[in-house]
Amino acid sequence: MLRGWLPKGTWRLLLIPLGAYLLLHFPALFEPHWYTDEAGYSVTAWLVNHGVVLYGGVWNNKPPLLFWVYGALLTWFGSGEAGLHTLSMLTGLLALLGLWKLVLDGWGPRCACVAVSIGAFLLGTPVLNGDLALPENLLIAPTALAMVVTLLALGPASPRRQLWRGVAAGTLFAAAILIQQTALADLGAAVLWLLLLPDRRGLRQLWVMVSTALVLIAAALLPYAIRVGARHLYYLLVTSYIGYEKGSAGFGIANLAPHAIAAVALLVGAVLTRHSNRRQLLLWVWAAAVLFAETAPNKPYIFFSIPMVVPLAALVVSLPWRHLWQLVRTRSWPRWRPILTALPLAFAVLLPFGIWFGLLVTDPESTYSVRLGEVYYQNFVGRAVGLVSPAAYSNTFDLRAGPDALVADWVRQHGLSGCSAVVWSSLAWDYVLADLRPVVPTPAIYVDEAWLGPSKVLGDIERGHPKVVITDTTSITQWPGVKVLLRRGYVETYHVAMMAVWVDRGAFGTAEAGRRIPSSERPSTHLVGSCSSSS
């Protein structure tokens, strides 16, 4: 098996880009708690670890495997970023190995080395948010390896071997889909490609693959459907996604037409080129399907491009660039027929890619990770040698990261761990860092407002009457209803930068009531009525 992945004399070609990838990703292990989506997933998994029912007591629209993985990491490595980013480093490494094998078997070790080098840069640096542990970072490993298994259908195999190939590919696709639903596009690409193979050689592997994936997905979701209700589970995992796309992209002709045209071009191109290079056909179909799925919401989130890296890197190095250049120079037009038949596939890839690129360049906020990359490594070295302070290093990522950590420290020191709370900020790390119990169904307050509406969220919070409310300056401005809640029964007890802690008046004795505790104070005594016993 090793000989199939590393032909004689090729290990050095693979070792250099993989070593570069590990080096580029290494600073991610020392990042502060700063990214909002990681906070939401961590809090959800942390609550599940404490007995809260996923999709019942805590809501999220991601499938359960993501939270099983996050929960295991929190159990083994604690709440630090090192555990999460070690996982994303490993999944990126596996994805690069899959990319190596995809290109190696069809185009040789040199092309494979170029493809892995491209992938190492894009996945190892923060330019595309490759440093984070988002669903997009985690699903690329199983999808890449699943495509490696899918391509085995090109070779002869006994029925038993086809069966096991289908089981392996289906298991990997199921894992990716149970991390994020968009991996259905990868499975769809594999299904379309297997259907186009001649002599029905891929049908057995196809049906086993799809059956395995469906059985595993159903087995993972069925316990939650029984416990929280199939309708509620369907809303979170399906309907909320449709609402998300409708709210961002809309269902008008202007937004749907380009994607519909790209889908038609994909089908037409796949049929026209089904007798040509079948290995390259899979790359075309896969790249187009992933681009279609990731650009459908019309959101300029740069991490949406992470699942595009492996198929696009493989596709770029597999194209016959030298042959194309010779055709242009000699103007041998009869030889252009294979190129012309591939134009629909090229259009199916370039149209959504153009939409994606347009979204990024027209939204300055979408390129924040590129700006981060400009100072990322020099600040890491400066922090390592003591030239950059912890506060300045945290500010590199998010101005709230440092104050947020101080808030969590203050809450723990004052015996408020275990209290009911609401973090009125898009950054919800304090639930985990300070061991607080949310009174809202989703950790990120903006998701609660999107799903329940501002008035219902505020009403639910008033009825739950959390003992601790944590705010940032932006949340006070964005959600003015919180001001009313705070004036009714809370005291601002701690303030640092843009972050503030408000505690229920009943948590104070008469000497402390109404007095704001300055940022510099760190009394060792607990507040009256602390919740440390309930944690």
N, C-alpha and C positions, 0 to 999 in steps of 0.2 A: 504493500500500500504506500509506504514511504517513497518507493521508487517512482510510483505514479505521480506523486506530488512534487518530488524533487529529483528530476533526472540528473544523471551524473554531471557534475561541474556547475550546477545551477544554484546551489545553496547560497553562494556569495551574492548572487543577483537579488535573491529574496531577502537576505540578511540585512543589506544596507537600508532599503526603504522601511523595513519593519523596525530596525533599530532607530531610524529617524522618527518614526511614528511614536515609539515609546518615549523618546526624548522630548518630542514636541508636546506630548500629552502629560508629561510628568508634573508640570506646575499646577495642573488641574486638581491634583491631590491635596493642595494646600490652599484652595480657594475658601473664602468665607461663605457663610450662608447668605446668599444674595438673590437667587433666582426664584421668581414667584411660583412657577409651575412645579419645580422641585419641592418647594415648600408644601404646596397642596397635596402632592402625591405622598410626601413623607408623613404629613399629619394624618391623612386618610389611613395609611398603613399602620401608623402608630396607634390610632384609635382601634383599628381592627385587632392589633396585638393585645389591646386592653379589653377585648370582649365586645366592642361595638360591632353591630352587624353591618357588613358592607352592603350598600344600596338601601339599607334600612335606616339605621341610626346615623350613618354618614353616607352622603351621596357623592357619586362621581360618575362621569360618563365614559370612563376607560374600563376595559375588561379586567377580570380579576387577577390574571397572571402578573400584571404590572405591580399590583399591591402585594401579592405573595412574595415577589422578588424584593420589593422595597422593605416589606416587613422582615424578611430574613436578614437583610443587610442591617436594619436597625437593631435587630436582636444580636447579631454577631459583632458588629462594629460600632454600635452606638449611633448617635445623631450627627456625627461629623461628616463632612463632605468627602473625606478620603475613601470611605467605603463605597459610596455611591459612584464616585468618579473612577475608582478602580474597576467597578463593574463596567462602566461605559468604555474604559480603556480595553478591557478584555473582549467586549462585544465588537468593538472596532477592529481589534486584532483578528478575531475570527472572520469578520467580514472581509478584511484584506486577504486572508488566506483563501477564502472562497473566490475572491476576485482573481487572485493568482491562478487558481485552478481553472476558472472559467476561460481565461485568456490563454493559459499555457497549452491546453489541449488543442486549441484551434489555431493559434498564431505563434506559438513558440515562446521561449523564455525571455527574449529581449522585449517583445511587446508586453508580456506579462509584467516584467519589471517596470516598464514605463507606466502601465496602468496602476500598479500598486503604489508607485511613487506619487502619482496624482492623488490617489485615494488617501495615502498617508498624510499628505499636506492638508487636504480638505477635512479629514476626520480627526487629525491630531491637533490642529490649531483651533482657536476660538472663532475663526472667521465665519463658520457656519454653525456655531455653537457646538462644535464637536467635543468641547471640554465638559459638557453637561451630561446628565443622566436622564434624558427625556425619552418618551416612548420611541421617538424617531431614532435615537441613538441605540436603543436596545433591540429593535426589531430587525436591524440590517444584518445581524449575524445569522439568525435562522433563515431569512429570505435568501441571502447569498448562498448558504450551504444547501438550501432546498433546490435552488436552481442548478447547482452542481449535480445533485442527485437526478433532477429531471433530465438533464442532458445525457445521462447514461442510457436513455431510451434510444439513442442513435446507434448503439452497439447491439449485437446479438445477445440474447439472454433467454434462459429457460423460463417457463411460467413461474416457477418458484422464485427465481431471482427477480422477475418483474414484480411479483407480489411484495417482496421485501423492499424493493426500490420505492414502490408506491406507499408502503407503510412509513418508510423513513421520510420521504418528501412530505407526506400528509402530516406527520408529526411536527416537522419543522414549520410548515405553513400554519398549522394550528397554534403553535407557540407564538408565532409572530402576530397572528390575528387576535390572540388572547392578551397581547400587549397593547395593540391598537388596531381598530377596525379597518384602517386604511390598507393594511396588509392583504385585504381581500383582493386588491388590485394585482398584487404579485401572484396570488393563487390563480386569478382569472387569466393572467398572461400565460402561466404554465398550462392551464387547461386549453386555451386557444392554440398554443403551439403543439401540444400533443394531438389535438384533433386534426392538425394539418399534416401530420406525418403519414407517409405512404404505407400501403399494405396493412393499415390498422395496427401497426406495431406498437403504437403508444396507448391503445385503448385500455388494455388491461391495467397498465400502470396508472392511467388517468383515473379510472373508476376506483381503484384501490386508494389512490392518493386523496381523491375527493371524499370518499367514504370515511377514511381514517380521520381526515381533518374535521368533518362534520360530527363524527362520533365524539372526538375529544373536546370539541367546542361545546357540544350539547352536554357532555358529562360535567364540564366545568361550570356551566351556567345553570343547570337544572336545580342544584341545591338552593341557589339564590332566588330562582323563580318560585320555588315552593315556599321559601321563607318570607320573601317580601312581596310576592305577587308577580305574575308574569307581565301584567299590564304596566306596573311601575318599572320593572326591569327593562321592558321594551322602550319605555319612555326615555330612561336614562341612556341606554346604549344605542338607540336608533333614532327616536323622535327628536331628542335634544340635538343630535347631529344635524338632522334635516333643518330644524329651526335655526341652528348655528349658520348653516350655509345660506338659508333663506334670508337671514338677517344681515349677512355680510355680502353675499353675492347677488341675492335676489333670484327670482325665477322668471325674469323677463327674457325676451328673445335676445337682447343685446348681450346678456351674460351667458345664456345657455347655448346660443348658436355656435360660438367658437369651439366649445367643448364637444358639441354634437358633430360638428364638421370633422374635428380631430378623431373622434371615435369611428366615424364612417371611413375616413382615410386609413385608419389603422386596419379595419377589417378588409377593405379593398386591397391595400398593400400586402397584407399577410397572405391573401389568396393568390395574388399575382406572383409573389416571390416564393411560394411554398416549395418549388422544385429547385431553388437556388441553394445558396449556402445556408443550411438549416440551423447551424450553430449561430450564425450571425442573425438569422431571422428571430431567434429567441431574444437576442439582445435588443433588437428593434422593438419587438412587441413588449418586452419587459419595460424598457425605458419609456415608451409611450404610455403604457398603463400606469406606471408610477407617477409620471408627470401629470397625467389626467387626474389622478386621485389627489395629488398634493396641491394642484392649482385650482381645484373645483371651488373651494371656499372664497377665492379671490382675496386672501389675506396675505399681507406682506410680512409674514413671519419667516425669518431666514432659516430657522431650523427645519422648516418644511422641506428644504432642499437636501437634507441629510440622506433620506432614502433614495434620492436620485444619483448619489455619488457612484455606487458600485455599477449599476447598469450603464450610466453614461460614460464612466471611465473605460469600461470594457468595450463599449460601442465605438468610442473615439479611436482607440488604438487598433480596432479590428477593421476599420475602413481602409480600402485599397488606395491610399493617398498617392502612392507612386504611380499606380495604374491610371488614376484620374489625371495626374499631371501629364503623363505621356499621351493620353487621349486629347488633352487640350493642345499640346504642342503639335501632334501629327494630324489633328482634325480628322481622325478616323471615325466618322460618324456612324457607320454600321455597327461598330463595337459599343455604341452607347445604349444599345437596347437593354442590357441588364441594368444599366444605371437608370434609365427612364422608368422601368417597371418598379424600381425601388423608390421613386419620387413620392408616392402616397405615404410610404412609411416615414420618409424624411419629413414630410409635411406634418404627419401625426406627432412627431417628436418636436419639431421646431415651432409649431403653432403654440402649444401650451408652454413651451420654454420661453417663447417671446412674451406671452402673457405674464409669466412669472418674473421675468427680468424687468418688464415694464412696471410691475407692482413694486419691485424693490427700489428702482431708481426714482420713482415718483413719491416715495415716502421716506423722508430723511431719517425717521426713527428706525426704519427697518435695517439700516446699516450700522447700528450701534456696535454690533460685534466686530465689524471691520475696524471701527475706530478703537475698540478695546484691543484688538490684535496689534495695533501700532505701538502700544505701551505695555502689553501683557508680559512679555518676556523680560524686558529691562526692569520693570517694576518687581518682578519675581526675584531676579538676581539682586536688586537693591534691597529687597526685604530680607533675603537670605544672608546678606553681608551686613545688615544693620543700617543701611543708608536710607531706607524707606521705613517710616513708622507703621505700626499696625493700623492706625486710623487712616493714614494716607493710602495704605494698600487696600483697605476695605473700600475706600472712596473710589478706587479705580473701577470697581464693579457696580456699586450702587451706594448712593449717599445715605441710604437707610441701614445698610448692613452693619456698620459699627454701632450706631445708636440702638439698633434692634437687639444686638447681643448684650448691650448694657442694660436694656430694659428687662431682658430675661434674667440677667444676673440680679437685678434689683428685686424682681418678683420672688425669686428663690430665697434671697437673703431675708426678706420680710415675711416669710412663712405663708405666702399666698399660693404656693404650688398645690395643685389639686383643686383649686377653686373653679367654679363656673366662670366662663369668660367669653368675651367676643373681641376678636382682633379686627378692628375696623380699619383694615389696610389690605392692599393686595398682597402684601408680604406676610404670610401666616406662620412663619417659623416659630414664633413665640409659644404656640400651643405645645410644640415638642420640647423646645429648649427650656421652657419654664414649667412644663407639666401642668398645663391648664386644660379645662374641660369645656369645649365649645357648646354654646346653646343654639347654634345654627347648624343646619344639616350638611353644609359644605364648608370646608376650612376657609376658602377664599370668599370674602364677603361680596365681591362683585359677581360671583357665580350665583350666590343666593339671590341677589337682586335680579339677575337675569332670568332665573327660573321661577322665582316666587313673586317678584315685583317689590318695589321699595316699601310700600305701605305694609304689606304682609310681613316682610322681614322685620321692619321696625316693631310691628305689633307682637310678633313672636319673641323678639328680644325683650320687650317690656314685660311680657308674661313670664319669660324665663328668668328675668331679673338677675343677670350675671353679676357676680361680686366684683369682677375686674373687667374694665374696658380699656383696651390699648388702641390708641389712634396715632395717625401721622397727619401732618399738615394738609396733605393732599386730600385725605379722606374727609377731613372736616369741611373742606371747600366743596368737594364733589358730592357728599351726602349730607346736606344741611340738617336732615332729620335727626342726626346723631346729637346735634347741639341741644335739641329739646330733651332728649333722653338724659344727657349728662346733667343738665340743669335741674332735673327732677330729683336726683338723689345720689349724685356722685361727687367726689372730691378729687381734684387733680393732685396726686401725691408725688409724682415724679415727672420730670421733664428733662429731656436731653436732645439737643438739636431739634429735629422735626418730630420726634417721638414723644408721647406722653402716656402716663398710666393714670387711670381714674379708678378709684375704689369706692364701693358702696359705703355711704356714711355710717352704716351700722357696723362696719369693720373697725371703727375708731372708738377709742375712749374719749371722754369729754375733753381731756387735755389736747388730744390730737385732732379733734373734729374741726374741719374747715381749714386746717393749716396745711399749706403746701410744703412738702419736704423738698428742700433744695437739692440740686443734682449732686452737690459735693457731700451730702450727708449719707452715711452708711451705718445707721444704728443697728445693733445686733439683736434688739428685741423684736419680737413678732408683733404684727398689728393685732388688735383685739378681734377675736372671731376669725382667726386664720383658718385655712383649709388644709393645712399640712396633714392632719389626721385622716382626711378623706382620700388622700392620694394612694 
